[in-house]
Amino acid sequence: MTPSNAAAPTFALRSPSSGEIIAQIPDHGVTEAKAAADRSVTAFASWRRTTVYARAALLRTFFDLMLRDEQEIAVLIAREMGKPVTEALGEVRYAASFIEWYAEEAKRVFGDIVPSQVPGKRLLVTQEPVGPVYAVTPWNFPAAMATRKIAPALAAGCTVILKPAEQSPLTALKMLELWTEAGGPADTVQIITASDPIAVTKVMMDDARIRKVTFTGSTEVGRLLAAQAAPTLKRVSLELGGHAPYLIFADADLDQAVTDVIACKFRNAGQTCVCTNRIYVQRDILEDFTARLTRAVSALKMGDPLDKSTQIGPLVNQQGMEKVKRHVQDALAKGAVATIGGEAGEGLYFHPTVLTGVTPDMLVMQEETFGPVAPLLAFDTEEEAVQAANDTEFGLAAYIWTTDLNRAFRVSERLEYGIIGLNDPVPSTAQAPFGGVKQSGYGREGGPWGIQEYLNTKYLSIMVR
């Protein structure tokens, strides 16, 4: 169950759209964190012994309940972090797909029999759950980031303590309700909420019984968690920052390329780790592409995230707004031109923006903007494009638009990224690996790779006499 204390303080959760208080959330601290760890360890002792078929059946019921309540969850997402409700519904279905996949993948954790060089020996290799898991998720995908961690962990036989971002705890709390309704045993999943995550996270990092940490968030925090995990040698997987390039070659279908860039750049108002942050367009088509993209962006509807026709919602908080404003103002001051947008609206809304005349020294080219801002740059040669795309410490996602099969292979193989979208602006799916290289972290979520993050390999050597 969720750690709770009748006398515990709460913190206010505000709508980024209206600014109103929409809920009071339990503000847990060290005491609640320690109790959660104790319960997780106790629950693990029995949960790990359940059959994979029992786990799979529970996960399948959990999946069905997620779809039953998809509209309610989508509204929660829209209210607490501002994602347009139609887009939030897509997130809920994406989140549920991880539960469905790992309900099936639980039954595909196979062992091996290894040939022996000694007569009479039998060499067996099995896989076992790594142990209690501490999972930390960001605010931008409050359902999907949770299920990408919870589902494979439960399928493997691990118990999970989930700490959702303080900006978006309601979705996580709802999913715990559904897991409980599905028949999930007590304390196999717990949610710990805190306005300041440092204290509760320290408890988990210091506790040697917590054997796995999985985190999605900033590279800065990821580095800290990796260091804190070292004394107890926890298994760690980190999905960190991105700075995704989009390379659009002169042979591209421009109308489709514009549609794809819109889908990649402006979903969730540009607040995703795999949104393109740098758009490189071959010089021959730059003027035409810019005009088409500007027209398409001008048609995007910004507004109330609960309105089904809204395409651009608010930024999540004032800190996010200040970063977007700083990036755009820096670019304009250094000679960039906004063909559309370029300024903040009321509250936490920032008008969708296209920037031309962008140069590498601008902040938008050096940091992840996390906002609805599309900077365009020209390139002449394939070599130049690849070099520019790789000129970053990050390596999460990159995108290419070309109809040349030879170029598609050449470029995708040279890009230093964990995910490549070739003529595909939204490559993420439950059955495929998601994760990056370099400063974008390590480990993978999704597919058979995702469940391996929660398993230890055990070798049994038997002498038969």
Secondary structure as GFF3:
##gff-version 3
##sequence-region A 1 465
A	DSSP	beta_strand	10	14	.	.	.	ID=ss1
A	DSSP	beta_strand	21	26	.	.	.	ID=ss2
A	DSSP	alpha_helix	30	47	.	.	.	ID=ss3
A	DSSP	alpha_helix	52	68	.	.	.	ID=ss4
A	DSSP	alpha_helix	70	81	.	.	.	ID=ss5
A	DSSP	alpha_helix	85	105	.	.	.	ID=ss6
A	DSSP	three_ten_helix	106	108	.	.	.	ID=ss7
A	DSSP	beta_strand	112	114	.	.	.	ID=ss8
A	DSSP	beta_strand	121	129	.	.	.	ID=ss9
A	DSSP	beta_strand	133	136	.	.	.	ID=ss10
A	DSSP	alpha_helix	144	156	.	.	.	ID=ss11
A	DSSP	beta_strand	160	163	.	.	.	ID=ss12
A	DSSP	alpha_helix	170	181	.	.	.	ID=ss13
A	DSSP	beta_strand	189	191	.	.	.	ID=ss14
A	DSSP	alpha_helix	197	206	.	.	.	ID=ss15
A	DSSP	beta_strand	212	216	.	.	.	ID=ss16
A	DSSP	alpha_helix	219	229	.	.	.	ID=ss17
A	DSSP	beta_strand	235	239	.	.	.	ID=ss18
A	DSSP	beta_strand	244	248	.	.	.	ID=ss19
A	DSSP	alpha_helix	254	266	.	.	.	ID=ss20
A	DSSP	three_ten_helix	267	270	.	.	.	ID=ss21
A	DSSP	beta_strand	276	282	.	.	.	ID=ss22
A	DSSP	alpha_helix	283	298	.	.	.	ID=ss23
A	DSSP	alpha_helix	318	333	.	.	.	ID=ss24
A	DSSP	beta_strand	337	340	.	.	.	ID=ss25
A	DSSP	beta_strand	353	356	.	.	.	ID=ss26
A	DSSP	alpha_helix	363	366	.	.	.	ID=ss27
A	DSSP	beta_strand	373	379	.	.	.	ID=ss28
A	DSSP	alpha_helix	382	390	.	.	.	ID=ss29
A	DSSP	beta_strand	394	395	.	.	.	ID=ss30
A	DSSP	beta_strand	397	401	.	.	.	ID=ss31
A	DSSP	alpha_helix	405	414	.	.	.	ID=ss32
A	DSSP	beta_strand	419	422	.	.	.	ID=ss33
A	DSSP	beta_strand	437	438	.	.	.	ID=ss34
A	DSSP	beta_strand	441	442	.	.	.	ID=ss35
A	DSSP	alpha_helix	447	452	.	.	.	ID=ss36
A	DSSP	beta_strand	455	463	.	.	.	ID=ss37
###
